Amino acid sequence: MNICMVGTGYVGLVTGVCLADFGMSVTCVDKDERKIEMLRAGQTPIYEPGLEEMIHKNVKAKRLDFTTNIQEAIERALVIFIAVGTPPKEDGSPDLSFIFEVAKSIAEFMNGYKVVVTKSTVPTGTGKQIEEILKANSGHHKFSIVSNPEFLREGSAIEDFMRPDRVVIGSRDEEAVAIVKDVYSPLGTSGVPFVITDVESAELIKYASNGFLALKISFINEIATLCERMGADVKDVARGMGLDKRISPHFLQPGPGYGGSCFPKDVSGVVDVARRHGYTFQIMESVLDVNDAVKARMVDKVERVVGKLEGKRIAVLGLSFKPETDDIRESSSLKLIADLQARGATVTAFDPVAMDNARAVLTGVDFTEDVESAVKGADAVVLATDWNQFRKLDFDRLERTMKAKNFVDLRNLYEPREMRRLGWNYTGVGRS
């Protein structure tokens, strides 16, 4: 089966490469010539464990190709995935201009029956708009519209694609459903459940899923604040909650607020969708407020440990919004650094893979090559991203070069009693 993947961002690239690994013939299209040249040279524009090796493997097997020629890719494909960005506008609504631009290109170059699959996260009703564009511009050619939302976590995207919890296929066209099920047939034979529904429900499933997960994160962050005020320990509270099978322990880890390319955008998106349909989604609107407040409170934690921040040197470990990715979009580290600088602190920073991306957006930060260089002369260390290499820090080595033994653990990787036994002035999130 010939597949066209329009968009080589995070979703499009991972999906295209994994489908090629299933044995499909996949052409990934992007209008960014520099990105396509990188991919043809075997280089990935994003950091995702295992992705570069899979690209080499499938390019060598001639199942995977990269091009800027969208006409050629559309004409030879039966299934066309739309996987372009839907960045948020200032009002929180998703910008669908790239989606509609691709739809117009599909209509222009359609040369036979096509199954048009929306992989990008879009608000309910977008499939209908794509259908109207194709009807108005595709002439006499037949087509089908399918919504197939993605559920990939950055840092474990390949694993998530190969072993998903479910595959959602939204369409009213039985032929199109059968074709998309065939695309994912290797997953079906391994027992992965397929959710077959209409386009509108499939579009809403993605927003509802991410909105609920963001709600769980915000809830446990609020509980963490209560724990700090009441002398309770959020780790014990979260464990006691998570053992209830109705709740589960997933996404009950407190921290400095959620970030990344999905949760902030999708929560804002579902709020916007509700408003456009005359409804105020109060819980999701509160999630936005809570997450902003959580991020804003992190600088206060640092100040309570070191005192007035004016003239202090603070080392921040971790810049990506989560480990195993170089993505810094909506990262809580960026907000924290900006707040530290606003209060007069000097910031040094280190991250295993996100340094280049951070340099492009942060000013006045001393980026270092390792942890030891970052903490040299620091009044405090702030552990902001839970990379594995930060889980077993050499504290004897760190204290020899630091100005003071202050440690702010925003990911609760260390135990308060043990840190205090070692002589550190330690604070976590919601720890007694």
C-alpha positions as CSV (number, residue, x, y, z in Angstrom):
1,M,0.0,0.0,0.0
2,N,1.3,3.5,-0.9
3,I,0.9,6.0,1.8
4,C,1.5,9.8,1.7
5,M,2.4,11.4,5.0
6,V,2.0,15.2,4.8
7,G,4.1,16.8,7.5
8,T,7.4,15.7,9.1
9,G,6.9,17.1,12.5
10,Y,6.8,14.9,15.5
11,V,3.6,13.1,14.7
12,G,4.1,12.8,11.0
13,L,7.7,11.6,11.1
14,V,7.1,9.0,13.8
15,T,3.9,7.7,12.2
16,G,5.5,7.6,8.7
17,V,8.6,5.7,9.9
18,C,6.6,3.2,11.9
19,L,4.2,2.5,9.0
20,A,7.2,1.9,6.8
21,D,8.4,-0.5,9.4
22,F,5.1,-2.3,9.1
23,G,6.0,-2.9,5.4
24,M,4.1,0.0,3.8
25,S,5.5,2.2,1.1
26,V,5.6,5.6,2.7
27,T,6.5,9.0,1.2
28,C,6.8,11.8,3.8
29,V,6.2,15.3,2.4
30,D,7.2,18.6,3.8
31,K,7.6,22.0,2.3
32,D,10.6,22.7,4.5
33,E,13.5,21.9,2.1
34,R,16.1,22.0,4.9
35,K,14.2,19.5,7.0
36,I,13.8,17.1,4.0
37,E,17.5,17.4,3.2
38,M,18.3,16.5,6.8
39,L,16.1,13.5,6.6
40,R,17.5,12.3,3.3
41,A,21.0,12.6,4.9
42,G,19.8,10.3,7.7
43,Q,19.5,13.1,10.3
44,T,16.4,13.6,12.4
45,P,15.2,17.2,13.1
46,I,13.8,15.9,16.5
47,Y,15.2,13.8,19.3
48,E,13.3,10.6,19.8
49,P,15.1,7.4,21.0
50,G,15.4,4.8,18.3
51,L,13.9,7.0,15.5
52,E,17.1,7.6,13.5
53,E,17.9,3.9,13.4
54,M,14.5,3.1,12.1
55,I,14.8,5.8,9.4
56,H,18.1,4.3,8.2
57,K,16.6,0.8,8.2
58,N,13.5,1.7,6.1
59,V,15.2,4.0,3.7
60,K,17.7,1.3,3.0
61,A,14.8,-1.2,2.4
62,K,13.3,1.4,0.0
63,R,10.0,1.6,2.0
64,L,10.6,5.1,3.1
65,D,11.2,8.3,1.1
66,F,11.2,12.0,1.8
67,T,10.2,14.8,-0.6
68,T,9.0,18.3,-1.1
69,N,7.0,17.2,-4.2
70,I,3.5,17.0,-2.7
71,Q,1.8,16.4,-6.1
72,E,3.9,13.3,-6.8
73,A,3.3,11.9,-3.3
74,I,-0.5,12.5,-3.5
75,E,-0.9,11.0,-7.0
76,R,0.8,7.7,-6.1
77,A,-0.9,7.2,-2.7
78,L,-4.1,5.5,-1.8
79,V,-4.1,6.8,1.8
80,I,-3.0,10.4,2.6
81,F,-2.3,11.3,6.2
82,I,-2.5,14.9,7.2
83,A,0.0,15.4,10.1
84,V,0.8,19.1,10.0
85,G,0.9,21.5,13.0
86,T,-2.2,23.1,14.6
87,P,-0.5,25.7,16.8
88,P,-2.6,27.7,19.2
89,K,-3.6,31.2,18.4
90,E,-3.5,34.0,21.0
91,D,-7.1,33.2,22.1
92,G,-6.2,29.5,22.6
93,S,-8.0,28.2,19.5
94,P,-6.1,26.0,17.2
95,D,-4.7,27.4,13.9
96,L,-6.1,25.1,11.2
97,S,-4.7,27.0,8.3
98,F,-2.0,24.4,7.6
99,I,-4.7,21.6,7.6
100,F,-6.8,23.5,5.1
101,E,-3.8,24.3,2.9
102,V,-3.0,20.5,2.7
103,A,-6.7,19.8,1.9
104,K,-6.6,22.2,-1.0
105,S,-3.4,20.5,-2.3
106,I,-5.1,17.1,-2.1
107,A,-8.1,18.3,-4.0
108,E,-5.8,19.9,-6.7
109,F,-3.7,16.8,-7.3
110,M,-6.3,14.0,-6.7
111,N,-6.1,11.5,-9.5
112,G,-8.4,8.8,-8.2
113,Y,-10.0,7.5,-5.1
114,K,-8.2,8.7,-1.9
115,V,-8.7,8.0,1.8
116,V,-7.8,11.3,3.5
117,V,-6.9,10.7,7.2
118,T,-6.5,13.5,9.7
119,K,-3.7,12.6,12.1
120,S,-3.2,16.1,13.5
121,T,-5.1,17.0,16.7
122,V,-8.1,19.1,15.4
123,P,-11.4,20.3,17.0
124,T,-14.6,18.5,16.3
125,G,-16.0,19.6,12.9
126,T,-12.6,19.8,11.1
127,G,-13.3,16.6,9.2
128,K,-16.5,18.1,7.8
129,Q,-14.6,21.3,6.8
130,I,-11.9,19.2,5.0
131,E,-14.7,17.2,3.2
132,E,-16.3,20.5,2.0
133,I,-12.9,21.7,0.6
134,L,-12.4,18.4,-1.2
135,K,-16.0,18.4,-2.6
136,A,-15.6,22.0,-3.9
137,N,-12.2,21.4,-5.6
138,S,-11.6,17.7,-6.4
139,G,-13.8,17.4,-9.5
140,H,-15.4,14.0,-10.1
141,H,-12.9,12.0,-8.0
142,K,-14.2,10.0,-5.0
143,F,-12.7,10.3,-1.6
144,S,-13.3,9.3,2.0
145,I,-12.6,11.3,5.2
146,V,-11.2,9.5,8.3
147,S,-10.2,10.8,11.7
148,N,-7.3,8.8,13.3
149,P,-6.0,10.7,16.3
150,E,-2.5,10.0,17.6
151,F,-1.6,9.2,21.2
152,L,2.1,9.3,21.1
153,R,4.2,10.4,24.1
154,E,7.4,12.2,23.3
155,G,10.3,10.1,24.5
156,S,8.4,6.8,24.0
157,A,6.7,7.5,20.8
158,I,7.9,4.4,18.9
159,E,6.8,2.1,21.7
160,D,3.5,3.9,21.9
161,F,2.9,3.4,18.2
162,M,4.0,-0.2,18.1
163,R,2.1,-1.2,21.3
164,P,-0.8,1.3,21.6
165,D,-3.7,1.1,24.1
166,R,-6.1,1.5,21.2
167,V,-6.4,2.6,17.6
168,V,-9.3,5.1,16.9
169,I,-10.7,5.2,13.4
170,G,-13.5,7.6,12.8
171,S,-15.5,7.4,9.5
172,R,-19.0,6.7,8.2
173,D,-17.5,5.1,5.1
174,E,-17.1,1.3,5.6
175,E,-14.6,1.0,2.7
176,A,-12.4,3.7,4.2
177,V,-12.6,2.0,7.6
178,A,-11.5,-1.3,6.1
179,I,-8.6,0.4,4.3
180,V,-7.3,2.1,7.5
181,K,-7.8,-1.1,9.5
182,D,-5.6,-2.8,6.8
183,V,-2.9,-0.1,7.4
184,Y,-2.9,-1.0,11.1
185,S,-3.4,-4.7,10.6
186,P,-0.1,-5.7,12.3
187,L,-1.5,-4.1,15.4
188,G,-4.9,-5.8,15.0
189,T,-3.3,-9.2,14.8
190,S,-1.4,-8.6,18.0
191,G,-4.7,-7.9,19.9
192,V,-4.8,-4.1,20.0
193,P,-8.4,-3.0,20.3
194,F,-9.8,-0.8,17.4
195,V,-12.4,1.9,18.3
196,I,-14.6,2.4,15.2
197,T,-16.8,5.5,15.4
198,D,-17.8,8.6,13.4
199,V,-15.5,11.4,12.5
200,E,-16.8,13.8,15.1
201,S,-16.4,11.4,18.0
202,A,-12.9,10.4,17.0
203,E,-11.9,14.0,16.9
204,L,-13.3,14.6,20.4
205,I,-11.6,11.4,21.8
206,K,-8.2,13.0,21.6
207,Y,-9.2,16.3,23.2
208,A,-11.1,14.4,25.9
209,S,-8.2,12.1,26.7
210,N,-5.5,14.8,27.0
211,G,-7.9,17.0,28.9
212,F,-8.5,14.3,31.5
213,L,-4.8,13.6,31.9
214,A,-4.1,17.3,32.3
215,L,-6.8,17.3,34.9
216,K,-5.2,14.5,36.9
217,I,-1.8,16.3,36.8
218,S,-3.4,19.6,38.0
219,F,-5.4,17.8,40.7
220,I,-2.3,16.2,42.3
221,N,-0.4,19.5,42.0
222,E,-3.2,21.1,44.0
223,I,-3.1,18.2,46.5
224,A,0.7,18.8,46.8
225,T,0.1,22.4,47.8
226,L,-2.3,21.2,50.5
227,C,0.3,18.7,51.7
228,E,2.9,21.4,52.1
229,R,0.5,23.5,54.2
230,M,-0.8,20.6,56.3
231,G,2.4,18.7,56.9
232,A,1.3,15.7,54.8
233,D,3.4,13.8,52.2
234,V,2.1,13.9,48.6
235,K,3.9,10.7,47.7
236,D,1.9,8.7,50.3
237,V,-1.3,10.5,49.4
238,A,-0.8,9.7,45.7
239,R,0.1,6.1,46.4
240,G,-3.0,5.7,48.6
241,M,-5.1,7.1,45.8
242,G,-3.5,5.2,42.9
243,L,-4.0,1.8,44.4
244,D,-7.7,2.3,43.8
245,K,-8.3,0.7,40.4
246,R,-10.9,3.3,39.6
247,I,-8.2,6.0,39.8
248,S,-4.9,4.3,38.9
249,P,-1.4,5.7,39.8
250,H,-0.7,7.1,36.3
251,F,-0.3,10.9,36.1
252,L,-0.4,11.3,39.8
253,Q,3.1,12.6,40.1
254,P,3.3,16.2,41.3
255,G,5.7,18.6,39.7
256,P,6.2,22.1,38.3
257,G,3.1,21.9,36.0
258,Y,2.5,20.2,32.6
259,G,4.1,21.4,29.4
260,G,5.0,20.2,25.9
261,S,3.3,20.4,22.6
262,C,0.1,18.5,23.5
263,F,-1.5,19.2,26.9
264,P,-1.3,23.0,26.9
265,K,-2.6,23.2,23.3
266,D,-5.3,20.5,23.7
267,V,-6.7,21.8,26.9
268,S,-7.0,25.3,25.4
269,G,-8.5,23.6,22.3
270,V,-11.2,21.8,24.1
271,V,-12.1,25.0,26.0
272,D,-12.3,26.8,22.7
273,V,-14.5,24.0,21.1
274,A,-16.9,24.2,24.1
275,R,-17.2,28.0,23.9
276,R,-17.9,27.8,20.1
277,H,-20.8,25.5,20.9
278,G,-22.2,27.8,23.6
279,Y,-20.8,25.9,26.6
280,T,-18.4,26.8,29.3
281,F,-16.2,23.8,30.2
282,Q,-15.6,24.9,33.7
283,I,-13.3,22.0,34.8
284,M,-10.9,22.5,31.8
285,E,-10.9,26.3,32.2
286,S,-9.8,25.7,35.8
287,V,-7.1,23.3,34.7
288,L,-5.6,26.1,32.6
289,D,-5.7,28.5,35.6
290,V,-4.3,25.8,38.0
291,N,-1.4,24.9,35.7
292,D,-0.4,28.6,35.3
293,A,-0.5,29.1,39.1
294,V,1.6,25.9,39.7
295,K,4.3,27.2,37.3
296,A,4.3,30.6,39.0
297,R,4.7,29.1,42.4
298,M,8.0,27.3,41.6
299,V,10.1,30.5,41.9
300,D,8.7,31.0,45.4
301,K,10.0,27.6,46.4
302,V,13.5,28.6,45.3
303,E,13.3,31.9,47.2
304,R,12.1,30.2,50.4
305,V,15.2,28.1,50.3
306,V,17.9,30.7,49.4
307,G,16.3,33.9,50.6
308,K,16.1,37.0,48.4
309,L,17.1,36.0,44.9
310,E,18.8,39.3,44.0
311,G,22.4,38.5,43.2
312,K,22.0,34.8,43.7
313,R,23.3,32.1,41.3
314,I,20.8,29.3,40.6
315,A,21.7,26.1,38.7
316,V,18.7,24.6,36.7
317,L,19.0,21.0,35.7
318,G,16.7,20.1,32.9
319,L,15.2,22.3,30.2
320,S,13.0,20.0,28.2
321,F,9.4,19.7,29.4
322,K,10.0,16.0,30.1
323,P,12.9,13.5,29.8
324,E,13.9,11.7,26.6
325,T,13.0,14.6,24.3
326,D,14.6,17.9,23.2
327,D,11.1,19.6,23.1
328,I,11.0,22.8,25.3
329,R,7.6,24.0,24.2
330,E,5.7,25.2,27.2
331,S,8.4,23.7,29.5
332,S,8.0,24.8,33.1
333,S,11.8,25.3,33.1
334,L,11.4,28.3,30.8
335,K,8.9,29.9,33.0
336,L,11.0,29.3,36.1
337,I,14.2,30.7,34.5
338,A,12.3,33.8,33.4
339,D,10.9,34.3,36.9
340,L,14.4,33.8,38.5
341,Q,15.9,36.4,36.2
342,A,13.1,38.8,36.9
343,R,13.9,38.6,40.6
344,G,17.6,39.3,40.0
345,A,19.1,35.9,40.0
346,T,21.8,34.6,37.6
347,V,20.9,31.3,36.0
348,T,23.2,28.5,34.8
349,A,21.5,25.5,33.1
350,F,22.2,22.1,31.7
351,D,20.1,19.6,29.8
352,P,21.3,16.3,28.1
353,V,19.7,17.1,24.7
354,A,17.6,20.3,24.8
355,M,20.5,22.9,25.0
356,D,20.4,24.0,21.3
357,N,16.6,24.5,21.4
358,A,16.9,26.4,24.7
359,R,19.7,28.7,23.4
360,A,17.3,29.8,20.7
361,V,14.7,31.2,23.1
362,L,16.6,32.0,26.4
363,T,18.8,35.0,26.9
364,G,21.2,35.8,29.7
365,V,21.6,32.1,30.7
366,D,25.0,30.5,31.2
367,F,24.6,27.1,29.4
368,T,27.1,24.5,30.6
369,E,28.3,21.1,29.3
370,D,27.6,19.1,32.4
371,V,26.0,19.1,35.8
372,E,29.3,19.9,37.6
373,S,29.9,23.0,35.6
374,A,26.3,24.2,36.1
375,V,26.4,24.0,39.9
376,K,29.8,25.5,40.3
377,G,29.5,28.6,42.6
378,A,25.7,28.1,42.8
379,D,23.6,29.2,45.7
380,A,21.0,26.5,44.9
381,V,20.3,23.6,42.5
382,V,16.9,23.3,41.0
383,L,16.1,19.8,39.5
384,A,13.5,20.7,36.9
385,T,13.3,17.7,34.5
386,D,13.6,14.1,35.7
387,W,16.2,12.8,33.3
388,N,17.7,9.5,34.5
389,Q,21.1,10.9,34.8
390,F,19.8,13.3,37.5
391,R,18.5,10.4,39.6
392,K,21.8,9.5,41.2
393,L,23.7,12.8,41.5
394,D,27.1,12.7,43.3
395,F,26.3,15.1,46.1
396,D,29.7,15.0,47.7
397,R,31.2,16.2,44.4
398,L,28.5,18.9,44.0
399,E,28.9,20.4,47.4
400,R,32.6,20.9,47.0
401,T,32.0,23.5,44.2
402,M,28.7,25.0,45.3
403,K,28.4,28.1,47.4
404,A,25.6,26.6,49.6
405,K,24.0,23.2,50.0
406,N,20.5,24.2,48.8
407,F,18.5,21.7,46.7
408,V,15.0,22.3,45.1
409,D,13.6,19.1,43.8
410,L,10.7,19.9,41.5
411,R,10.3,16.2,40.5
412,N,10.6,14.5,43.9
413,L,13.4,12.3,42.8
414,Y,15.1,12.3,46.3
415,E,13.9,11.6,49.8
416,P,13.7,14.6,52.2
417,R,15.0,12.7,55.2
418,E,18.1,11.3,53.4
419,M,18.9,14.7,51.8
420,R,18.7,16.4,55.2
421,R,20.8,13.7,56.8
422,L,23.5,14.5,54.2
423,G,23.3,18.2,55.3
424,W,21.3,19.6,52.4
425,N,18.7,22.3,52.8
426,Y,16.1,20.4,50.7
427,T,12.6,21.0,49.5
428,G,10.4,19.0,47.1
429,V,6.9,19.3,45.9
430,G,4.3,18.4,48.5
431,R,6.8,16.6,50.7
432,S,6.5,16.7,54.4
